[in-house]
Amino acid sequence: MERVAAISLSRLFGTSGRRAVESIVPRRTFDDVILPPTTRGALDAALAQVTQHDLIFKRWGLGERHSTGLALAFNFAGPPGTGKTICAEAIAHSLGRELLVARYAELESMWMGETPKNVAAIFRTAREEHAVLLFDEADAIATRRSTVVDSGYQRESNSVVNVLLQELERYSGVVIFATNLAANFDPAFERRIRTHVLFEMPGEAERAKIWQVQLHPLRTPLAADVDFNALARRYEVSGGDIQNAVLKAALAAAAEPIPDSSKRIHQHHFEAGMEQVMASKRVMLQSLFADRTVATPEADAATAPTVSHASQLLAYGLPGAALLVALIALAVAWLK
């Protein structure tokens, strides 16, 4: 993927000095991603909507009857590493357009009212550039609106969603929402999204192909013992995990203390790389507040009174101590 200069900051946010949208020249195509048949079929249908859009809404006149809601909005939903971002890039590549990637963490402003303006500015830029617009981690920006608004944050969040819905009504280009948590979307988005594409975890056959496409067919030195089918059977993981494991395997093979001409990536390199990836994921699931001992019913029964007693101390002891200190201070002040 080649990244070009970001869209002019002054055009997006005046002189705020923070980049919130990234312009990418698409390099990856649908040949670079391996998907389950159902996901690939849904993507083909989504792409057909783009290519036939002018025929339906201009030559067939439906645009005169449906003056709003012409945006080709797609929802790419699924677990991390299943190819959502690559497919967004592939759609832009197939249309011969650039891809604008917007992330809510970079759209959000500490100043009240600025975030909705940033959202409107991104749509304006996408319209001017005739680009495909991708909202990454879209559940953060299209979250459900609060029915009870009792804080400035809730009002700002509702305002962002309102502006996003309004822009979708006026927009006639291609916009893709990529999310791991589609259930968090505001219900009003459902009728504005043309196609929902579910990105499922790859099956065994897809995983074997994903292992292969991560490597150069001619230049990557593979040992004779490499078996991609065995790797696919052993590890039920996402394409993103496989990509990381391949890079780790290549690094381990390249670091071996032998001449470069003799270096090969072996099966054990791929296995070790995947084990490292899976170990890293287990680390991310750790909690500072988790019990470090193995939980058993006997242990739970033995520790329950202690935990309850500690909770009572925190609940009643600290407020009582604070009251005592206050009374002492009051007595000292009275004596003076």
LOLUMBA-897858 format. One line per 3 residues: number of its first residue (from 1); their letters; for each residue x, y, z negated of N, C-alpha, C, CB. Coordinates in steps of 0.2 Angstrom, whole numbers. Glycine has a CB too. Example, Ala and Ser with C-alpha at 12.3 -4.5 7.8 and 13.67 -1.06 7.14 Angstrom:
<nodes>
1	as	66 -28 -39 62 -22 -39 66 -16 -39 57 -22 -45 ~ 64 -11 -35 68 -5 -36 64 0 -39 70 -3 -29
</nodes>
This chain:
<nodes>
1	mer	4 -6 0 0 0 0 4 6 0 -5 0 -6 ~ 3 11 4 7 17 5 3 23 2 9 19 12 ~ 5 26 -3 2 32 -6 5 38 -3 3 31 -14
4	vaa	0 42 -1 2 49 2 1 54 -4 -2 50 8 ~ 2 60 -2 2 65 -7 -6 66 -9 4 72 -4 ~ -7 67 -15 -13 68 -18 -17 74 -15 -13 69 -26
7	isl	-24 74 -15 -27 79 -12 -26 86 -16 -35 78 -13 ~ -25 91 -13 -23 98 -16 -27 99 -23 -24 103 -11 ~ -23 100 -28 -26 101 -34 -31 107 -34 -21 102 -40
10	srl	-28 112 -31 -32 119 -31 -39 118 -27 -28 124 -27 ~ -39 113 -23 -46 112 -19 -50 108 -24 -45 108 -13 ~ -48 104 -28 -52 100 -33 -54 104 -39 -48 94 -34
13	fgt	-49 106 -43 -50 109 -49 -46 115 -50 -48 104 -55 ~ -46 119 -45 -43 126 -46 -36 125 -48 -46 130 -51 ~ -34 128 -53 -27 128 -56 -26 124 -62 -24 135 -57
16	sgr	-30 119 -63 -30 115 -69 -24 111 -70 -36 110 -70 ~ -21 109 -64 -14 105 -64 -15 98 -65 -10 109 -69 ~ -20 95 -65 -21 88 -66 -24 84 -60 -25 86 -73
19	rav	-21 79 -58 -23 75 -52 -28 70 -54 -17 71 -49 ~ -34 71 -51 -40 66 -53 -42 62 -47 -46 71 -56 ~ -39 63 -42 -41 59 -36 -35 57 -32 -47 62 -31
22	esi	-34 51 -29 -28 49 -26 -30 47 -19 -25 43 -29 ~ -27 50 -14 -28 48 -7 -23 43 -5 -27 55 -2 ~ -26 37 -2 -22 32 0 -23 30 7 -24 25 -5
25	vpr	-18 29 11 -18 26 18 -19 19 17 -12 28 22 ~ -25 16 19 -26 9 18 -21 4 22 -33 7 20 ~ -18 0 19 -13 -5 23 -16 -12 23 -6 -5 20
28	rtf	-19 -14 17 -22 -21 16 -29 -22 20 -22 -23 9 ~ -29 -28 23 -36 -29 26 -39 -35 23 -34 -31 34 ~ -44 -38 26 -48 -43 23 -44 -50 24 -55 -44 26
31	ddv	-39 -50 28 -34 -55 29 -30 -56 23 -30 -55 35 ~ -29 -51 19 -25 -51 13 -28 -53 6 -22 -44 12 ~ -34 -54 7 -38 -56 1 -42 -63 2 -43 -51 -2
34	ilp	-42 -67 -3 -45 -74 -2 -51 -73 -7 -40 -80 -4 ~ -57 -74 -4 -63 -74 -8 -68 -80 -7 -67 -67 -6 ~ -72 -81 -12 -77 -87 -12 -82 -85 -6 -81 -88 -18
37	ptt	-84 -90 -2 -89 -89 3 -94 -84 2 -91 -95 6 ~ -98 -84 -4 -103 -80 -5 -101 -73 -6 -107 -82 -12 ~ -95 -71 -9 -93 -65 -9 -91 -62 -3 -87 -64 -14
40	rga	-88 -66 1 -86 -64 8 -92 -62 12 -81 -69 11 ~ -97 -66 12 -103 -65 16 -106 -58 14 -108 -71 15 ~ -107 -57 7 -110 -51 5 -105 -45 7 -110 -51 -3
43	lda	-99 -45 8 -95 -40 10 -96 -39 17 -87 -42 9 ~ -96 -44 21 -98 -43 28 -104 -40 30 -98 -50 32 ~ -109 -41 25 -116 -38 26 -115 -31 24 -121 -41 22
46	ala	-111 -29 19 -110 -22 17 -107 -18 23 -106 -22 11 ~ -102 -21 26 -98 -18 31 -102 -17 37 -92 -22 33 ~ -107 -22 39 -112 -21 44 -116 -15 43 -116 -27 45
49	qvt	-118 -14 37 -122 -8 36 -118 -1 38 -124 -7 28 ~ -112 -1 37 -108 5 38 -108 6 46 -101 4 35 ~ -106 0 49 -105 1 57 -112 2 60 -102 -6 59
52	qhd	-117 0 57 -124 1 61 -127 7 58 -128 -5 60 ~ -124 11 54 -128 16 50 -130 22 55 -123 20 45 ~ -126 24 60 -128 29 65 -134 26 69 -122 31 69
55	lif	-133 20 71 -139 17 75 -145 18 72 -137 10 77 ~ -146 16 65 -152 16 62 -154 23 60 -151 11 55 ~ -150 27 58 -152 33 55 -152 39 60 -148 35 49
58	krw	-149 38 65 -148 43 70 -152 41 77 -141 45 72 ~ -150 36 80 -153 34 86 -160 31 85 -149 29 90 ~ -161 28 80 -168 25 78 -172 30 74 -167 19 75
61	glg	-169 36 72 -173 41 69 -175 40 62 -180 42 73 ~ -173 35 59 -175 34 52 -172 40 47 -172 27 49 ~ -167 43 50 -164 48 46 -169 54 45 -158 51 49
64	erh	-173 55 50 -178 60 49 -184 59 44 -181 62 56 ~ -185 52 43 -190 50 38 -187 49 31 -193 44 40 ~ -180 48 31 -177 47 25 -171 52 24 -174 39 24
67	stg	-173 58 22 -168 63 23 -163 63 17 -171 70 23 ~ -165 59 11 -160 59 6 -159 51 4 -164 62 -1 ~ -154 50 0 -152 43 -1 -149 40 5 -158 40 -3
70	lal	-145 44 9 -142 41 15 -135 38 13 -141 46 20 ~ -133 39 7 -126 36 5 -125 29 6 -124 39 -2 ~ -120 27 8 -119 19 9 -115 18 2 -114 18 15
73	afn	-119 17 -3 -116 15 -10 -116 8 -11 -120 19 -15 ~ -110 5 -13 -109 -2 -14 -107 -3 -21 -104 -5 -9 ~ -109 -8 -25 -107 -9 -31 -103 -16 -31 -113 -10 -36
76	fag	-96 -15 -32 -92 -21 -33 -91 -23 -40 -85 -20 -30 ~ -94 -28 -42 -94 -30 -49 -91 -37 -50 -101 -30 -52 ~ -87 -38 -55 -84 -44 -57 -78 -43 -62 -82 -47 -51
79	ppg	-75 -49 -64 -70 -49 -69 -63 -46 -66 -68 -56 -71 ~ -59 -43 -70 -53 -40 -67 -49 -45 -63 -48 -38 -73 ~ -45 -43 -58 -41 -47 -54 -44 -51 -48 -37 -51 -58
82	tgk	-51 -50 -47 -54 -54 -42 -55 -51 -35 -61 -55 -45 ~ -51 -45 -34 -51 -42 -27 -55 -36 -26 -52 -47 -23 ~ -58 -33 -31 -62 -27 -29 -59 -21 -26 -66 -25 -36
85	tic	-53 -19 -29 -49 -14 -26 -47 -15 -19 -44 -12 -31 ~ -44 -21 -18 -41 -23 -12 -47 -23 -7 -38 -30 -12 ~ -53 -25 -8 -58 -25 -3 -61 -18 -2 -64 -30 -6
88	aea	-60 -14 -7 -62 -7 -5 -57 -4 0 -62 -3 -12 ~ -51 -6 -1 -45 -3 4 -46 -7 10 -38 -5 1 ~ -48 -13 10 -50 -16 17 -55 -13 21 -51 -24 16
91	iah	-61 -11 17 -66 -8 20 -64 -1 24 -72 -7 16 ~ -60 3 20 -58 9 22 -53 8 29 -54 13 17 ~ -49 2 28 -45 1 34 -49 -1 40 -40 -5 32
94	slg	-54 -5 39 -58 -7 45 -62 -2 48 -63 -13 43 ~ -63 4 44 -67 10 47 -62 15 49 -71 13 41 ~ -55 14 48 -50 19 50 -50 25 46 -51 20 58
97	rel	-52 24 40 -53 30 36 -48 30 30 -60 31 33 ~ -46 35 27 -42 35 21 -47 33 15 -39 42 19 ~ -44 31 9 -47 29 3 -46 34 -2 -45 22 1
100	lva	-51 37 -5 -50 42 -11 -52 38 -17 -54 48 -10 ~ -47 37 -22 -48 33 -28 -49 38 -34 -42 28 -29 ~ -55 38 -37 -56 42 -43 -57 38 -49 -63 46 -42
103	rya	-54 40 -54 -54 37 -61 -57 41 -66 -47 34 -63 ~ -61 39 -70 -65 43 -75 -60 46 -80 -70 40 -78 ~ -55 43 -82 -50 45 -87 -47 51 -84 -45 40 -89
106	ele	-46 52 -78 -43 58 -75 -48 63 -73 -39 56 -69 ~ -54 61 -72 -60 66 -71 -62 70 -77 -66 63 -68 ~ -62 66 -83 -64 69 -89 -60 75 -91 -64 64 -94
109	smw	-64 80 -93 -61 86 -96 -62 88 -103 -62 92 -91 ~ -58 91 -107 -59 93 -114 -64 99 -114 -53 94 -117 ~ -65 102 -108 -69 108 -108 -76 106 -106 -66 113 -104
112	mge	-81 108 -110 -88 107 -109 -90 109 -102 -93 110 -114 ~ -93 105 -98 -96 107 -92 -91 106 -86 -98 114 -92 ~ -85 105 -87 -80 104 -82 -80 97 -79 -73 105 -85
115	tpk	-82 92 -83 -82 85 -80 -87 85 -74 -83 80 -85 ~ -93 87 -75 -98 87 -70 -96 91 -63 -105 90 -72 ~ -92 96 -64 -90 100 -59 -84 96 -55 -87 107 -61
118	nva	-80 92 -59 -75 88 -56 -78 83 -51 -71 85 -61 ~ -84 80 -54 -87 75 -50 -90 78 -43 -93 72 -54 ~ -93 83 -44 -95 87 -38 -90 88 -33 -99 93 -40
121	aif	-84 90 -36 -78 92 -31 -76 86 -28 -73 95 -36 ~ -76 80 -31 -73 74 -27 -78 72 -22 -73 69 -32 ~ -84 73 -22 -89 71 -17 -88 76 -11 -96 72 -19
124	rta	-86 83 -13 -85 88 -8 -79 86 -4 -85 95 -11 ~ -74 84 -7 -67 82 -4 -68 76 0 -62 81 -9 ~ -72 71 -2 -73 65 2 -77 67 8 -77 60 -2
127	ree	-82 72 8 -86 74 13 -81 77 19 -91 78 11 ~ -77 82 16 -72 85 21 -67 81 24 -69 91 17 ~ -65 76 20 -60 71 23 -63 65 27 -55 69 17
130	hav	-69 65 27 -73 59 30 -69 53 27 -72 60 38 ~ -68 52 21 -65 46 18 -70 42 14 -59 49 13 ~ -67 36 13 -71 31 8 -69 33 1 -69 24 10
133	llf	-74 34 -3 -73 36 -10 -74 30 -14 -78 41 -12 ~ -69 29 -19 -69 23 -23 -69 26 -30 -64 18 -22 ~ -74 24 -34 -74 25 -42 -72 19 -45 -81 28 -44
136	dea	-66 19 -48 -63 14 -51 -65 14 -58 -55 13 -51 ~ -67 8 -61 -70 8 -68 -76 12 -69 -64 10 -74 ~ -80 11 -64 -86 15 -63 -91 15 -69 -90 14 -57
139	dai	-91 10 -73 -96 10 -78 -95 15 -83 -95 3 -82 ~ -88 18 -83 -87 24 -88 -90 30 -86 -79 25 -89 ~ -91 31 -79 -94 37 -77 -102 37 -75 -91 40 -70
142	atr	-104 31 -74 -111 29 -72 -114 26 -78 -112 25 -66 ~ -112 27 -84 -115 24 -90 -122 26 -91 -111 25 -96 ~ -126 22 -95 -133 23 -97 -133 30 -100 -136 18 -101
145	rst	-138 34 -98 -139 40 -102 -143 39 -108 -144 45 -97 ~ -141 44 -113 -144 43 -120 -151 47 -120 -139 47 -125 ~ -156 43 -123 -162 46 -124 -163 51 -129 -167 40 -124
148	vvd	-159 50 -134 -159 54 -140 -152 58 -140 -160 51 -147 ~ -152 65 -139 -146 68 -138 -145 73 -144 -146 73 -131 ~ -140 71 -148 -139 75 -154 -132 77 -155 -141 71 -160
151	sgy	-128 77 -149 -121 79 -149 -119 82 -143 -116 73 -151 ~ -114 86 -143 -111 89 -136 -109 83 -132 -106 94 -138 ~ -106 78 -134 -103 73 -130 -109 69 -126 -99 68 -134
154	qre	-114 68 -130 -120 65 -126 -123 69 -121 -125 63 -131 ~ -123 76 -122 -126 80 -117 -121 80 -111 -127 87 -120 ~ -115 80 -112 -110 80 -107 -110 74 -103 -103 82 -110
157	sns	-111 68 -106 -111 62 -103 -118 62 -99 -111 56 -108 ~ -123 64 -101 -129 64 -97 -129 68 -91 -135 66 -102 ~ -126 74 -92 -125 79 -87 -120 76 -81 -122 85 -89
160	vvn	-115 72 -83 -111 69 -78 -115 64 -74 -105 65 -81 ~ -119 60 -77 -123 55 -73 -128 59 -69 -127 50 -78 ~ -131 64 -71 -136 68 -67 -133 71 -61 -139 73 -71
163	vll	-127 73 -62 -123 76 -56 -121 71 -51 -117 80 -58 ~ -119 65 -54 -117 59 -49 -123 57 -45 -115 54 -54 ~ -129 57 -48 -135 54 -45 -137 60 -40 -141 53 -50
166	qel	-137 66 -41 -138 71 -36 -134 71 -30 -138 78 -40 ~ -127 70 -32 -122 70 -26 -124 64 -22 -115 69 -29 ~ -126 58 -25 -127 52 -21 -133 53 -16 -128 46 -25
169	ery	-138 57 -18 -144 59 -14 -142 63 -8 -149 63 -19 ~ -137 67 -9 -135 72 -4 -129 69 1 -133 78 -6 ~ -126 64 -2 -120 61 2 -122 56 7 -115 58 -3
172	sgv	-119 56 13 -120 52 18 -114 48 20 -122 56 24 ~ -109 47 16 -103 43 17 -103 37 14 -97 47 16 ~ -97 34 13 -97 27 10 -94 28 3 -92 23 14
175	vif	-97 26 -2 -94 26 -9 -95 20 -12 -98 32 -13 ~ -90 18 -16 -89 11 -19 -88 12 -26 -84 7 -16 ~ -92 8 -30 -92 8 -37 -89 1 -39 -98 10 -41
178	atn	-83 1 -42 -80 -5 -45 -80 -5 -52 -72 -5 -42 ~ -82 -11 -55 -83 -11 -62 -83 -18 -64 -90 -8 -64 ~ -80 -19 -71 -80 -25 -74 -86 -26 -79 -74 -26 -78
181	laa	-90 -21 -79 -96 -21 -84 -102 -17 -81 -94 -17 -91 ~ -105 -21 -76 -110 -18 -72 -117 -17 -76 -112 -22 -66 ~ -117 -21 -82 -123 -20 -86 -123 -13 -89 -123 -25 -91
184	nfd	-118 -9 -90 -118 -3 -93 -120 3 -88 -111 -1 -95 ~ -121 1 -82 -124 6 -77 -131 9 -79 -124 3 -70 ~ -132 15 -78 -138 18 -79 -143 15 -74 -138 26 -78
187	paf	-149 13 -76 -154 10 -71 -155 14 -65 -160 8 -75 ~ -155 20 -65 -156 24 -59 -152 23 -54 -156 32 -61 ~ -146 20 -55 -141 19 -49 -144 13 -45 -134 17 -52
190	err	-148 9 -48 -150 3 -44 -153 4 -37 -154 -2 -48 ~ -157 9 -37 -161 10 -31 -156 14 -26 -167 14 -32 ~ -151 17 -29 -147 21 -24 -141 17 -22 -144 27 -28
193	irt	-140 11 -24 -135 7 -22 -137 2 -16 -131 3 -28 ~ -134 2 -11 -137 -2 -5 -136 -9 -6 -134 0 1 ~ -130 -11 -8 -128 -18 -9 -124 -19 -15 -124 -21 -3
196	hvl	-126 -24 -19 -122 -26 -25 -118 -33 -23 -127 -28 -31 ~ -111 -32 -24 -107 -38 -22 -104 -40 -28 -101 -36 -17 ~ -105 -47 -30 -103 -50 -36 -96 -53 -34 -108 -55 -39
199	fem	-91 -51 -37 -84 -54 -36 -83 -60 -42 -78 -49 -37 ~ -84 -66 -40 -83 -71 -44 -76 -74 -45 -88 -77 -42 ~ -74 -78 -50 -68 -81 -50 -67 -86 -45 -67 -84 -57
202	pge	-61 -86 -42 -60 -90 -36 -60 -98 -38 -53 -89 -33 ~ -62 -102 -34 -62 -109 -35 -55 -112 -33 -67 -112 -30 ~ -55 -118 -34 -48 -122 -33 -46 -121 -26 -49 -129 -34
205	aer	-50 -121 -21 -47 -120 -14 -45 -113 -13 -53 -122 -9 ~ -49 -108 -16 -47 -101 -15 -40 -100 -18 -52 -97 -17 ~ -40 -103 -24 -33 -102 -28 -27 -104 -25 -34 -105 -35
208	aki	-28 -110 -21 -22 -113 -18 -20 -108 -12 -24 -120 -15 ~ -25 -105 -9 -23 -100 -3 -20 -94 -6 -30 -99 1 ~ -23 -92 -12 -20 -85 -15 -13 -86 -17 -24 -84 -21
211	wqv	-11 -92 -19 -4 -93 -21 0 -92 -14 -3 -100 -24 ~ -2 -95 -9 1 -95 -3 2 -88 0 -2 -99 2 ~ -3 -84 0 -3 -77 3 1 -72 0 -10 -75 4
214	qlh	3 -74 -7 7 -69 -11 14 -69 -8 7 -71 -18 ~ 16 -74 -4 23 -75 -2 24 -74 6 25 -82 -4 ~ 30 -72 8 31 -71 15 32 -78 18 37 -66 16
217	plr	28 -79 24 28 -85 27 35 -87 29 23 -85 32 ~ 40 -83 31 46 -84 34 52 -83 29 47 -81 40 ~ 52 -77 25 57 -75 22 58 -77 15 58 -68 22
220	tpl	52 -79 12 53 -81 5 56 -88 4 46 -81 1 ~ 61 -89 0 64 -96 0 61 -101 -5 72 -95 -2 ~ 57 -105 -3 53 -110 -7 57 -117 -7 46 -111 -4
223	aad	57 -120 -13 60 -126 -14 55 -132 -11 62 -128 -21 ~ 57 -138 -10 53 -143 -7 48 -145 -12 57 -149 -5 ~ 49 -144 -19 44 -147 -24 38 -143 -25 48 -148 -30
226	vdf	38 -137 -22 32 -132 -23 26 -135 -20 33 -125 -19 ~ 21 -136 -25 14 -138 -23 9 -133 -25 13 -146 -27 ~ 6 -130 -20 1 -125 -22 -6 -128 -24 0 -120 -16
229	nal	-7 -133 -21 -13 -137 -23 -13 -139 -31 -15 -143 -19 ~ -7 -141 -33 -6 -143 -40 -7 -137 -44 0 -147 -41 ~ -4 -131 -42 -5 -125 -46 -12 -123 -47 -1 -120 -43
232	arr	-16 -124 -41 -23 -122 -41 -27 -126 -46 -25 -122 -34 ~ -25 -132 -46 -29 -137 -50 -28 -136 -58 -27 -144 -49 ~ -21 -134 -59 -19 -133 -66 -22 -127 -69 -12 -134 -67
235	yev	-22 -121 -65 -23 -115 -68 -29 -112 -65 -17 -110 -67 ~ -34 -111 -69 -41 -108 -67 -40 -101 -69 -47 -112 -70 ~ -37 -97 -64 -36 -90 -66 -38 -86 -60 -28 -89 -67
238	sgg	-38 -79 -61 -40 -74 -55 -34 -73 -51 -42 -68 -58 ~ -36 -70 -45 -30 -68 -40 -25 -64 -43 -34 -65 -34 ~ -27 -59 -47 -23 -54 -50 -18 -58 -55 -26 -49 -54
241	diq	-20 -63 -58 -15 -67 -62 -10 -71 -58 -19 -72 -67 ~ -13 -73 -53 -8 -77 -48 -3 -72 -45 -12 -80 -42 ~ -5 -66 -43 0 -61 -41 5 -60 -46 -4 -55 -39
244	nav	3 -59 -52 8 -57 -57 13 -63 -58 5 -56 -64 ~ 10 -69 -58 14 -75 -59 19 -76 -54 10 -82 -60 ~ 17 -75 -48 22 -75 -42 28 -71 -43 18 -74 -35
247	lka	26 -65 -45 32 -60 -46 37 -62 -51 29 -53 -47 ~ 34 -65 -57 38 -67 -62 42 -73 -60 34 -69 -68 ~ 39 -77 -56 43 -83 -53 49 -81 -49 38 -88 -50
250	ala	47 -76 -44 53 -74 -40 58 -71 -44 50 -69 -35 ~ 57 -67 -49 62 -64 -53 66 -69 -57 59 -59 -58 ~ 63 -74 -59 66 -79 -63 71 -83 -58 62 -84 -66
253	aaa	69 -85 -52 73 -88 -47 79 -84 -45 69 -90 -41 ~ 77 -77 -44 83 -73 -42 88 -72 -47 80 -66 -39 ~ 86 -72 -53 91 -71 -59 95 -77 -60 87 -69 -65
256	epi	94 -83 -57 99 -88 -59 106 -87 -56 96 -95 -55 ~ 111 -90 -60 118 -88 -59 121 -93 -54 122 -89 -65 ~ 118 -92 -48 120 -96 -42 121 -91 -36 116 -102 -41
259	pds	124 -93 -31 124 -89 -25 117 -88 -22 129 -92 -19 ~ 116 -82 -19 110 -80 -17 107 -85 -11 110 -73 -14 ~ 112 -87 -7 110 -92 -2 107 -98 -4 116 -93 2
262	skr	109 -100 -11 106 -106 -14 100 -105 -18 112 -109 -18 ~ 98 -99 -19 92 -98 -23 86 -100 -20 92 -91 -25 ~ 82 -104 -24 75 -106 -21 70 -105 -27 75 -113 -19
265	ihq	64 -103 -25 58 -103 -30 56 -110 -30 53 -98 -28 ~ 56 -113 -36 54 -120 -38 47 -120 -41 59 -124 -42 ~ 44 -126 -41 38 -127 -45 38 -124 -52 35 -134 -44
268	hhf	43 -126 -55 44 -124 -62 44 -117 -63 50 -128 -66 ~ 47 -113 -58 47 -106 -59 39 -103 -59 51 -103 -53 ~ 35 -106 -54 28 -104 -54 25 -106 -60 25 -107 -48
271	eag	26 -111 -63 23 -114 -69 25 -109 -75 24 -121 -70 ~ 31 -108 -75 33 -104 -81 31 -96 -80 41 -103 -81 ~ 30 -94 -74 27 -87 -73 20 -87 -75 28 -85 -66
274	meq	16 -92 -73 9 -92 -75 8 -93 -83 5 -98 -71 ~ 13 -97 -86 12 -98 -93 14 -91 -96 17 -103 -95 ~ 18 -87 -94 20 -80 -96 14 -76 -96 26 -77 -93
277	vma	10 -76 -90 4 -72 -89 -1 -74 -94 2 -73 -81 ~ -2 -80 -94 -8 -82 -99 -6 -81 -106 -9 -90 -98 ~ 1 -81 -108 3 -79 -115 1 -72 -116 10 -81 -116
280	skr	3 -68 -111 2 -61 -112 -6 -59 -113 4 -57 -105 ~ -10 -63 -109 -17 -62 -110 -19 -64 -117 -21 -66 -105 ~ -16 -69 -120 -18 -71 -127 -16 -65 -132 -15 -77 -128
283	vml	-10 -62 -130 -8 -57 -135 -13 -51 -135 -1 -54 -133 ~ -16 -50 -129 -20 -44 -128 -27 -45 -132 -22 -43 -121 ~ -28 -52 -134 -34 -54 -137 -33 -53 -145 -37 -61 -135
286	qsl	-27 -52 -147 -26 -52 -154 -29 -46 -157 -18 -52 -155 ~ -30 -47 -164 -33 -41 -167 -29 -40 -174 -41 -42 -169 ~ -28 -34 -175 -25 -32 -182 -29 -34 -188 -23 -25 -182
289	fad	-35 -35 -187 -40 -36 -193 -42 -44 -193 -46 -32 -192 ~ -39 -48 -188 -41 -55 -188 -37 -59 -194 -39 -58 -181 ~ -40 -64 -196 -38 -68 -201 -32 -72 -198 -43 -73 -205
292	rtv	-26 -72 -201 -20 -75 -199 -20 -83 -200 -14 -72 -201 ~ -25 -85 -205 -25 -92 -206 -31 -95 -202 -27 -93 -214 ~ -30 -102 -202 -36 -106 -198 -42 -106 -202 -33 -113 -197
295	atp	-47 -104 -200 -54 -103 -203 -57 -110 -204 -59 -98 -200 ~ -59 -111 -210 -62 -118 -212 -68 -116 -217 -58 -123 -215 ~ -73 -120 -217 -79 -118 -222 -76 -118 -229 -84 -124 -221
298	ead	-72 -122 -231 -69 -122 -238 -66 -116 -239 -65 -128 -239 ~ -61 -113 -234 -58 -107 -235 -62 -101 -235 -53 -106 -229 ~ -68 -101 -231 -72 -96 -231 -76 -95 -238 -78 -97 -226
301	aat	-78 -101 -241 -81 -101 -247 -77 -99 -253 -84 -108 -249 ~ -70 -101 -252 -66 -99 -258 -64 -91 -257 -59 -103 -257 ~ -64 -88 -252 -62 -81 -251 -68 -77 -251 -58 -80 -244
304	apt	-74 -79 -250 -80 -75 -250 -80 -70 -256 -86 -79 -249 ~ -80 -73 -263 -81 -69 -269 -75 -64 -269 -80 -73 -275 ~ -69 -65 -267 -64 -61 -267 -65 -55 -263 -57 -64 -266
307	vsh	-67 -56 -257 -69 -51 -252 -74 -47 -255 -70 -54 -245 ~ -79 -50 -258 -85 -46 -260 -83 -42 -266 -91 -51 -263 ~ -79 -44 -270 -76 -40 -276 -72 -34 -274 -72 -44 -281
310	asq	-68 -35 -268 -64 -30 -266 -69 -24 -263 -59 -32 -260 ~ -74 -27 -259 -78 -22 -256 -82 -18 -262 -84 -26 -252 ~ -84 -21 -267 -87 -17 -273 -82 -12 -276 -89 -22 -278
313	lla	-76 -14 -276 -71 -9 -279 -71 -3 -274 -64 -12 -279 ~ -70 -4 -268 -70 1 -263 -77 6 -263 -69 -1 -256 ~ -82 2 -264 -89 6 -264 -90 10 -270 -94 0 -262
316	ygl	-88 7 -276 -90 11 -282 -84 14 -285 -94 6 -286 ~ -78 10 -285 -73 13 -289 -70 20 -286 -67 8 -289 ~ -69 20 -280 -67 27 -277 -71 33 -278 -65 26 -270
319	pga	-78 32 -277 -82 38 -279 -82 39 -286 -89 36 -276 ~ -82 34 -290 -82 36 -298 -75 39 -300 -82 29 -301 ~ -70 37 -297 -63 41 -298 -64 48 -296 -58 37 -295
322	all	-67 49 -290 -67 56 -288 -72 60 -292 -70 56 -281 ~ -77 57 -295 -81 61 -299 -78 63 -306 -88 57 -301 ~ -74 58 -308 -70 59 -315 -65 65 -314 -66 53 -317
325	val	-62 65 -308 -57 71 -307 -61 77 -306 -53 69 -300 ~ -66 77 -303 -70 83 -303 -72 86 -310 -76 82 -298 ~ -75 81 -314 -77 83 -321 -71 86 -325 -80 77 -325
328	ial	-65 83 -324 -59 86 -328 -57 93 -325 -53 81 -327 ~ -58 94 -319 -56 100 -316 -61 105 -319 -56 100 -309 ~ -67 103 -319 -72 108 -322 -71 110 -329 -80 105 -321
331	ava	-69 105 -333 -68 106 -340 -62 111 -341 -67 99 -344 ~ -57 110 -337 -51 114 -337 -53 121 -336 -45 112 -333 ~ -57 122 -330 -59 129 -328 -63 132 -334 -63 128 -322
334	wlk	-67 128 -337 -72 131 -343 -68 133 -348 -77 126 -345 ~ -62 129 -350 -58 131 -356 -54 137 -355 -53 126 -358 ~ -53 139 -348 -49 145 -347 -53 151 -348 -46 144 -340
</nodes>
